[in-house]
């Protein structure tokens, strides 16, 4: 179209020239004027063409960029981290934490007693002593929790199950825990000197119970007290109305490199049942047998109360500990016996730079400074103990047991422990007589434990 328009304009311009210029030859001046007029016409045509192009080209619409869709509203979540404390522990910035926990103890043990004393229930045996599985952690606001059960030997028994609140030196706990009895009992079974605790802890029924308790710790002073019912399993019997009060005071100063421990505890329990019976007895320092060489048998119990004293010291690789506990049984219409138990112990960590741990009124983990993972040999500890239990008093003849124990502990790393124990027992007035009827005799025990915890 543009070229047609140009041709038409040129033709029209030629037609408009003077007729004389077309009819006769033009002079030089006329030719120059004609060329100038044609150049002016071409310039006009070029201008018209540019205007025509601008008028015929469709403008490209300018589209506004699509608005970026708004990001969906998301509630900010606190950052979390994972720490390692024998097992992964998840912690959030606002105070939540969660950690799986557990332990496994596999025992190989034997009792060698005179013929007739243990029968087929003695000899060399193996068992899973404990298999604990559970979780613990913290909740914002000063709360902490633990839920744990023992699943050893195809049975399930609740151990620690509690909720604690405390933001300062005072804390309150509701649930099933250990009442506050003794140094040996308050020390975790992961860290005890021997495979089994002192005979009096077994004999006098020290076990976890459901209740409400409080603990106050400031500086070197630790106060513990609570009111309890019975063990969670025993409370399944709805006729169980037992109630007990327990308390303990601990002074635990640290003098330079030396840790001291002095404590006293008190216990009172009422079964709230006129027909209540009790039985006080102890195994021979291994758990693979049900035989108790000292045993009061079933006796009526109106109430019971106990008083305990504790002392310990850790100085470098050396430690010593001792306890005494008096347990009085109030009976209806009979004499009230007072039974006694206690021990004295010494020990030494043999590997340089290592020492026995202590924390909050109990012995703690033995941590090797040179574990086998770092090219060392781990930590070795040797312990020796004299243990005494007397269940003869007030007309009750349950027997008297004395024991000399020696044990060796090897911790290759923090969370693995292998223990070996030997014990020599002297029994007087034994509950179980020998085949010849003798109730005064000796026995030997041996135990080996492989343990891992997380």
C-alpha atoms as one frame of an Amber mdcrd trajectory, in Angstrom:
protein
   0.000   0.000   0.000   2.857   2.296   0.825   4.403   1.920  -2.647   1.059
   2.602  -4.413   0.619   5.795  -2.506   4.113   6.953  -3.511   3.481   6.301
  -7.176   0.161   8.148  -7.092   1.692  11.211  -5.475   4.523  11.328  -8.005
   2.087  10.996 -10.891  -0.095  13.778  -9.591   2.907  16.040  -9.153   3.988
  15.466 -12.765   0.537  16.255 -14.026   0.615  19.535 -12.157   3.778  20.739
 -13.980   3.271  23.526 -16.565   2.128  22.254 -19.941   4.879  24.293 -21.636
   7.476  22.338 -19.677   6.045  19.082 -21.060   5.620  20.356 -24.616   9.035
  21.740 -25.314  12.510  21.112 -24.173  13.433  22.565 -20.848  16.302  24.860
 -20.217  18.998  23.997 -17.698  17.503  26.319 -15.108  14.075  24.750 -15.517
  15.560  21.258 -15.151  17.281  22.257 -11.904  14.049  23.725 -10.548  12.189
  20.569 -11.516  14.705  18.383  -9.703  14.398  20.551  -6.580  10.630  20.267
  -6.668  10.846  16.454  -7.045  13.222  16.220  -4.028  10.726  18.246  -1.972
   7.933  15.928  -3.050   9.983  12.824  -2.041  10.578  14.351   1.400   6.834
  14.888   1.802   6.159  11.296   0.722   8.708   9.967   3.264   7.020  11.977
   6.004   3.598  10.666   5.020   4.898   7.078   4.945   6.305   7.343   8.471
   3.013   8.700   9.756   1.148   5.927   7.985   3.420   3.267   9.499   2.858
   4.685  12.988  -0.907   4.678  12.436  -1.134   1.106  11.104   1.181  -0.721
  13.650  -0.863  -2.118  16.603   0.586  -1.086  19.917   1.764  -3.920  22.112
  -0.445  -3.864  25.186   1.449  -3.335  28.342   0.393  -6.057  30.776   0.989
  -5.442  34.420   2.993  -8.266  35.974   0.846 -10.737  37.822   0.942 -10.076
  41.491   3.061 -12.518  43.437   0.686 -14.679  45.451   0.937 -14.027  49.135
   2.834 -16.681  51.020   0.541 -18.819  53.158   0.513 -17.887  56.786   2.863
 -20.246  58.724   3.299 -20.226  62.471   6.989 -19.895  63.250   8.435 -23.030
  64.857  11.302 -22.854  67.324  14.607 -24.198  66.146  15.533 -27.628  67.500
  18.808 -29.423  68.039  19.884 -32.982  68.699  22.415 -33.695  71.432  23.967
 -37.055  72.305  23.769 -38.336  75.900  24.099 -42.063  75.407  21.127 -41.732
  73.050  19.829 -38.872  70.872  18.143 -36.098  72.845  15.927 -33.675  70.907
  15.726 -30.171  72.391  13.834 -27.108  71.189  14.585 -23.454  71.852  11.389
 -22.990  73.872  12.249 -25.697  76.412  10.885 -29.016  75.128  13.113 -32.088
  75.168  12.683 -35.795  74.460  15.149 -38.620  74.980  14.765 -42.412  74.788
  16.376 -44.253  77.686  16.998 -47.832  78.684  19.357 -50.424  80.100  20.131
 -54.103  79.756  21.789 -56.243  82.428  22.617 -59.866  81.701  23.760 -61.938
  84.692  25.588 -65.224  85.008  25.615 -66.266  88.674  25.859 -69.215  91.048
  25.282 -70.110  94.692  27.307 -72.886  96.283  25.690 -73.954  99.546  25.644
 -77.202 101.546  23.478 -80.008 100.178  19.818 -79.357 100.829  20.091 -75.590
 101.340  19.339 -74.505  97.785  18.536 -77.759  95.998  17.919 -77.357  92.269
  17.507 -73.613  92.739  21.210 -73.112  93.279  24.030 -73.733  90.843  25.058
 -71.772  87.777  22.249 -69.865  86.065  21.726 -66.943  83.699  18.998 -64.300
  83.552  18.167 -60.893  82.185  18.293 -59.017  85.472  16.823 -55.831  84.043
  15.690 -54.575  80.644  14.416 -51.026  81.053  12.830 -49.097  78.198  11.374
 -45.620  78.448  11.592 -41.925  77.681  12.225 -38.761  79.634  12.455 -35.058
  78.932  11.401 -31.536  79.834   8.273 -29.446  79.234   8.298 -25.624  79.121
   7.407 -23.972  82.405   9.706 -25.968  84.676   8.222 -29.461  84.189  10.082
 -32.739  83.622   8.810 -36.259  83.026   9.881 -39.879  82.872   8.042 -43.038
  81.840   9.949 -46.309  82.129   9.194 -50.018  82.450  11.161 -53.211  83.079
  10.375 -55.839  80.438  12.861 -58.502  81.566  11.856 -62.170  81.554   8.666
 -61.655  79.517   6.940 -59.526  82.156   6.259 -55.808  82.347   6.735 -53.842
  85.569   6.570 -50.081  85.866   9.710 -48.525  87.322  10.028 -44.709  87.300
   6.819 -43.011  86.133   6.541 -39.399  87.258   6.010 -35.713  86.529   8.198
 -33.135  88.290   7.754 -29.382  88.625  10.479 -27.042  89.828  12.174 -23.854
  88.660  14.467 -23.310  91.637  15.892 -25.243  94.573  12.447 -26.730  95.370
  10.859 -29.382  93.153   7.618 -31.361  93.496   7.179 -34.861  92.050   4.025
 -36.915  91.539   4.173 -40.529  90.424   6.130 -43.703  91.146   9.682 -43.153
  92.403  12.045 -44.494  95.044  11.197 -43.221  98.524  14.158 -41.679 100.323
  15.804 -44.489 102.258  19.486 -45.202 101.853  22.669 -44.307  99.978  22.882
 -47.777  98.443  19.210 -47.649  97.414  19.317 -44.089  96.052  22.335 -44.991
  93.915  21.126 -46.255  90.534  21.600 -49.984  89.944  23.778 -48.872  87.007
  26.397 -47.512  89.398  26.270 -49.688  92.544  29.458 -51.220  93.907  28.136
 -54.777  93.532  25.614 -56.562  91.376  23.055 -56.557  94.201  22.445 -53.947
  96.871  22.999 -54.352 100.594  21.042 -57.183 102.229  18.992 -54.803 104.426
  17.727 -52.939 101.335  16.295 -56.226 100.086  15.047 -57.439 103.463  13.145
 -54.321 104.507  11.149 -53.939 101.309  12.858 -50.965  99.698  11.051 -50.524
  96.363   9.450 -47.818  94.220   6.095 -46.512  95.397   3.410 -44.187  94.080
   3.096 -40.884  95.900   3.727 -37.166  96.146   7.159 -35.925  97.197   9.269
 -32.790  97.431  12.995 -32.120  97.223  14.910 -29.026  98.255  18.527 -28.594
  97.245  20.662 -25.559  97.958  24.429 -25.627  98.176  25.608 -28.625 100.186
  22.171 -29.383 101.657  19.612 -31.785 100.211  16.194 -32.364 101.826  13.800
 -35.042 100.556  10.369 -36.051 101.852   7.177 -37.630 100.586   3.941 -39.450
 101.298   3.463 -42.740  99.448   1.052 -45.567  98.914   2.505 -48.793  97.550
   4.166 -50.064  94.401   2.008 -49.508  91.292   1.626 -53.255  90.764   0.489
 -53.838  94.352  -2.027 -50.990  94.099  -3.941 -53.006  91.489  -5.453 -54.716
  94.523  -8.170 -52.234  95.554  -7.962 -53.429  99.159  -4.436 -52.025  99.431
  -4.765 -48.915 101.612  -1.151 -48.682 102.767   0.378 -45.273 103.430   3.934
 -44.330 104.332   5.951 -41.228 105.160   9.609 -41.053 104.187  12.255 -38.383
 104.573  15.974 -37.909 104.183  18.459 -35.138 104.875  21.859 -35.098 103.174
  24.877 -32.883 103.780  27.317 -33.228 100.887  30.148 -30.682 101.084  33.089
 -30.791  98.730  36.394 -29.878 100.336  38.864 -29.293  97.555  39.057 -32.571
  95.672  37.306 -34.533  98.426  33.570 -35.255  98.341  31.867 -35.930 101.689
  28.439 -37.455 102.260  26.589 -37.543 105.591  22.904 -38.386 105.733  20.031
 -39.673 107.856  16.646 -41.043 106.839  13.370 -41.907 108.504  10.517 -44.182
 107.438   7.021 -44.916 108.766   4.413 -47.152 107.146   0.890 -48.206 108.076
  -0.688 -50.997 105.998  -4.169 -49.876 107.143  -5.216 -53.502 107.287  -5.735
 -55.420 110.562  -4.875 -58.650 108.764  -1.710 -57.305 107.122   1.281 -59.608
 106.954   4.908 -58.847 106.248   7.944 -60.896 105.376  11.574 -59.852 105.741
  14.199 -61.800 103.798  17.150 -61.446 101.428  18.756 -63.353  98.572  22.433
 -64.391  98.870  23.672 -61.457  96.733  22.648 -62.998  93.400  19.238 -62.717
  91.783  19.320 -65.950  89.759  17.888 -67.903  92.706  14.661 -67.424  94.662
  16.149 -69.070  97.743  16.493 -66.829 100.787  18.781 -68.333 103.386  17.579
 -65.764 105.959  13.823 -65.257 106.170  11.360 -64.338 108.952   8.414 -65.979
 107.233   5.024 -64.263 107.321   4.394 -62.216 110.480   1.580 -59.810 111.366
   2.442 -56.144 110.867   0.413 -53.321 112.426   2.968 -50.704 111.331   6.674
 -50.342 110.795   9.253 -47.632 111.138  12.910 -47.341 110.266  15.880 -45.068
 110.871  19.034 -45.018 108.790  22.457 -43.361 108.975  24.833 -42.927 106.028
  28.405 -41.812 105.511  30.736 -41.752 102.504  33.871 -40.070 101.206  35.478
 -39.865  97.758  39.096 -38.684  97.715  40.808 -39.030  94.376  40.607 -42.671
  93.260  39.672 -43.852  96.778  36.190 -44.105  98.270  34.657 -45.451 101.463
  31.030 -45.816 102.513  29.005 -47.209 105.363  25.388 -47.457 106.481  23.349
 -48.668 109.421  19.582 -49.206 109.404  17.199 -50.162 112.219  13.789 -51.478
 111.198  11.143 -51.836 113.912   7.968 -53.859 113.336   4.938 -53.095 115.517
   2.798 -56.205 115.957  -0.590 -56.819 117.520  -0.420 -58.824 120.732   3.238
 -59.813 120.253   6.657 -58.424 121.013   7.873 -55.770 118.586  11.144 -56.872
 116.959  13.804 -54.458 115.725  15.826 -55.870 112.873  19.201 -54.453 111.859
  21.247 -54.233 108.708  24.318 -52.363 107.526  27.609 -52.487 105.688  31.093
 -50.989 105.504  32.843 -50.622 102.163  36.088 -49.417 100.630  37.038 -49.136
  96.981  39.705 -47.873  94.614  39.681 -46.849  90.964  42.816 -48.411  89.530
  43.223 -46.413  86.297  45.093 -43.086  86.630  42.987 -39.953  86.442  39.667
 -41.730  87.116  37.441 -41.561  90.196  34.022 -42.665  91.319  31.197 -40.306
  90.404  28.819 -38.640  92.866  25.665 -36.592  92.282  22.773 -35.345  94.434
  23.096 -37.731  97.359  24.141 -40.888  95.498  27.089 -42.451  93.714  27.166
 -41.750  89.981  28.683 -43.095  86.766  32.290 -44.276  86.521  33.606 -42.393
  83.464  36.927 -43.523  81.987  39.248 -40.659  81.069  40.834 -42.939  78.455
  38.078 -45.120  76.965  38.906 -47.867  74.517  37.507 -45.666  71.725  40.413
 -43.278  72.363  43.062 -45.979  72.513  42.899 -46.465  76.307  41.805 -49.407
  78.441  38.752 -47.824  80.062  38.357 -47.555  83.837  38.881 -50.315  86.412
  37.523 -50.231  89.956  37.863 -52.736  92.794  35.498 -52.784  95.811  35.374
 -54.698  99.087  32.447 -54.783 101.523  31.408 -56.350 104.811  27.609 -56.761
 104.952  25.516 -57.631 107.992  21.821 -58.513 108.360  20.181 -59.644 111.603
  16.562 -60.836 111.496  16.551 -62.307 115.003  14.661 -60.294 117.626  11.437
 -60.180 119.636  10.795 -63.878 119.369  11.325 -63.904 115.610  14.129 -66.131
 114.349  14.746 -65.147 110.741  18.472 -65.778 110.776  21.675 -63.793 110.797
  23.763 -63.334 107.656  27.269 -61.951 107.399  29.049 -61.569 104.083  32.459
 -60.571 102.771  32.203 -59.329  99.203  34.777 -58.368  96.644  34.023 -56.990
  93.210  35.783 -55.791  90.088  34.228 -53.288  87.687  35.434 -52.510  84.175
  33.967 -49.601  82.200  35.484 -49.673  78.687  33.374 -46.627  77.748  30.889
 -44.496  79.676  27.805 -46.581  78.871  29.122 -50.150  79.040  30.050 -51.863
  82.297  31.194 -55.392  83.123  31.220 -56.543  86.765  32.467 -59.634  88.552
  31.553 -60.397  92.197  32.500 -63.014  94.762  30.945 -63.381  98.185  31.546
 -65.534 101.233  28.480 -65.871 103.485  28.214 -67.001 107.100  24.670 -67.967
 108.061  23.368 -68.514 111.611  19.830 -69.739 112.343  19.182 -70.111 108.625
  15.601 -70.406 107.472  16.636 -73.259 105.174  18.458 -76.135 106.835  20.988
 -78.403 105.151  20.244 -82.036 104.351  21.655 -82.939 107.779  19.466 -80.386
 109.573  22.239 -77.893 110.193  21.137 -74.233 110.279  24.574 -72.731 110.811
  26.718 -72.964 107.688  28.620 -71.061 105.012  27.895 -70.458 101.347  29.715
 -68.980  98.373  28.298 -66.807  95.628  29.679 -65.708  92.285  28.263 -63.338
  89.708  29.203 -61.838  86.339  27.196 -59.001  84.781  27.313 -57.427  81.319
  25.543 -54.089  81.210  24.742 -51.390  78.671  22.591 -48.300  79.139  21.544
 -45.276  77.132
